[in-house]
C-alpha cells in the first residue's frame, strides 16, 4: 500500500521529503547529481577557484572524465567520448568519470567538500 502524500498542491513535496527516485534507487543517483551541482555552484562563485582546473581549448572530442562547463555552469560526467562545439569553455576536473564526490572536491581544491 502506497504512503499518503503530504497535503498541499498536487505534485508539490513538503520540505525535507525526498523524491521517489531517490528513495527507490540504490545508487542514489539524485544525491550524486546534487553533489556535482554543489561543485558547480562553488566554482561559479569565483574565477580564482577555476585556476586549478585544466582548460580544454582546442579539443573537438572530449575524452571520458568529469568536466566543468563554464558556459552552462554545470559539472558533467562523460562516460564515452563526446563531440563539442568550437569555442566551448570546458575545464577538466578529473579523467575518471566514476570519481566520488570527495575526489571531485579534492580535485577542484576544496577538500572540505563545500562546507
BELWO-V94319 format. One record per residue. N is the residue number from 1. PHI is phi as a letter, one per 40 degrees, with the letter a starting at -180 (none if undefined). NEAR is the number of other C-alpha atoms within 10 Angstrom. D_FIRST is the distance of its C-alpha to the first C-alpha in whole Angstrom. Layout:
# BELWO-V94319
N_PHI_NEAR_D_FIRST ; N_PHI_NEAR_D_FIRST
This chain:
# BELWO-V94319
1_none_3_0 ; 2_c_4_4 ; 3_c_5_7 ; 4_c_6_9 ; 5_c_11_12 ; 6_c_12_16 ; 7_c_9_18 ; 8_i_9_21 ; 9_c_8_22 ; 10_d_8_20 ; 11_g_7_19 ; 12_c_10_21 ; 13_b_14_19 ; 14_c_12_20 ; 15_d_7_23 ; 16_g_6_22 ; 17_c_9_18 ; 18_c_11_19 ; 19_c_10_18 ; 20_c_8_15 ; 21_c_11_18 ; 22_c_13_19 ; 23_c_12_16 ; 24_c_9_15 ; 25_c_10_19 ; 26_c_8_21 ; 27_c_10_24 ; 28_f_12_23 ; 29_d_12_25 ; 30_c_15_24 ; 31_c_12_26 ; 32_c_13_29 ; 33_c_15_30 ; 34_c_12_30 ; 35_c_20_32 ; 36_c_22_34 ; 37_c_16_34 ; 38_c_18_35 ; 39_c_22_38 ; 40_c_20_39 ; 41_c_15_39 ; 42_c_17_41 ; 43_c_21_44 ; 44_c_16_44 ; 45_c_10_45 ; 46_a_10_49 ; 47_c_8_51 ; 48_d_9_52 ; 49_c_14_49 ; 50_c_19_49 ; 51_c_13_53 ; 52_c_13_51 ; 53_c_17_49 ; 54_c_14_51 ; 55_c_16_52 ; 56_b_16_51 ; 57_c_12_54 ; 58_b_12_55 ; 59_c_14_53 ; 60_c_14_52 ; 61_b_12_49 ; 62_c_17_47 ; 63_c_18_46 ; 64_d_18_43 ; 65_i_19_42 ; 66_b_22_41 ; 67_b_26_42 ; 68_b_27_43 ; 69_c_18_43 ; 70_c_16_46 ; 71_c_10_45 ; 72_b_10_42 ; 73_f_16_41 ; 74_b_18_39 ; 75_b_24_38 ; 76_b_18_37 ; 77_c_19_37 ; 78_b_17_39 ; 79_c_13_38 ; 80_b_12_41 ; 81_d_11_44 ; 82_b_11_44 ; 83_c_11_46 ; 84_b_14_47 ; 85_c_10_49 ; 86_c_10_53 ; 87_g_12_53 ; 88_c_15_49 ; 89_b_16_49 ; 90_b_23_47 ; 91_b_20_47 ; 92_c_22_46 ; 93_c_25_44 ; 94_a_20_44 ; 95_c_14_45 ; 96_c_16_42 ; 97_c_18_39 ; 98_c_15_36 ; 99_c_13_38 ; 100_c_13_35 ; 101_c_18_35 ; 102_c_13_38 ; 103_c_17_40 ; 104_c_23_40 ; 105_c_20_41 ; 106_c_14_44 ; 107_c_15_45 ; 108_c_21_45 ; 109_g_16_47 ; 110_b_16_44 ; 111_c_13_43 ; 112_c_9_41 ; 113_g_17_39 ; 114_g_11_39 ; 115_c_5_39
